[in-house]
Amino acid sequence: MKILVLTSEPVDAEMVRAAVGNEAEGAEVLVVSPALQDSPVAFWIGDSDEAIERAKSVAEETVERLE
């Protein structure tokens, strides 16, 4: 089974298991964390560095929690 986890906040295996069920055991998981802007101004001027760093952090923490 393959599972796509699209999240803006870190999640753990229990959360994934609760959403998918016990079939999640041993599944191949792809974690995607979008770079979301908190400010419309930052979005319009293209200042995405902070949002990208937050997205990377969320993805890394989620992968660590799933291992």
C-alpha positions in Angstrom: 0.0 0.0 0.0 1.2 3.5 -0.7 0.0 6.5 1.3 0.3 10.2 0.5 0.4 12.4 3.6 -0.3 16.1 2.8 0.1 18.1 6.0 0.9 21.6 7.1 1.6 20.4 10.7 3.7 17.4 11.9 1.8 14.2 12.2 2.8 10.8 13.7 2.1 7.2 12.9 -1.0 7.1 15.3 -2.6 9.9 13.3 -2.0 8.2 10.0 -3.2 4.8 11.4 -6.4 6.5 12.7 -7.1 7.9 9.3 -6.2 4.8 7.2 -6.6 2.0 9.6 -4.4 -1.0 10.4 -3.7 -1.4 6.6 -1.1 1.4 7.1 1.3 -1.0 8.7 4.3 -1.4 6.5 3.0 1.0 3.9 5.2 3.2 1.7 4.6 6.8 2.7 5.2 10.0 0.8 5.1 13.2 3.0 4.3 16.5 1.3 4.2 19.7 3.2 3.2 22.8 1.3 4.9 26.2 1.9 2.0 28.2 3.2 2.2 32.0 3.6 0.8 33.6 6.7 0.7 37.0 5.1 -0.9 38.0 1.8 1.8 40.7 1.4 4.6 38.1 1.7 2.7 36.0 -0.9 2.4 38.9 -3.4 6.0 40.0 -3.1 7.3 36.4 -3.3 9.0 36.3 0.1 8.6 32.6 0.5 11.9 31.7 2.4 10.3 31.5 5.8 7.3 29.4 4.4 9.7 27.0 2.7 11.8 26.5 5.8 8.7 25.8 7.8 7.5 23.3 5.2 10.8 21.5 5.3 10.7 21.4 9.1 7.2 19.9 9.1 8.1 17.3 6.5 11.3 16.3 8.3 9.6 16.0 11.7 6.7 14.0 10.2 9.2 11.5 8.6 11.0 11.2 12.0 7.7 10.5 13.8 6.7 7.9 11.2 9.9 5.9 11.4 
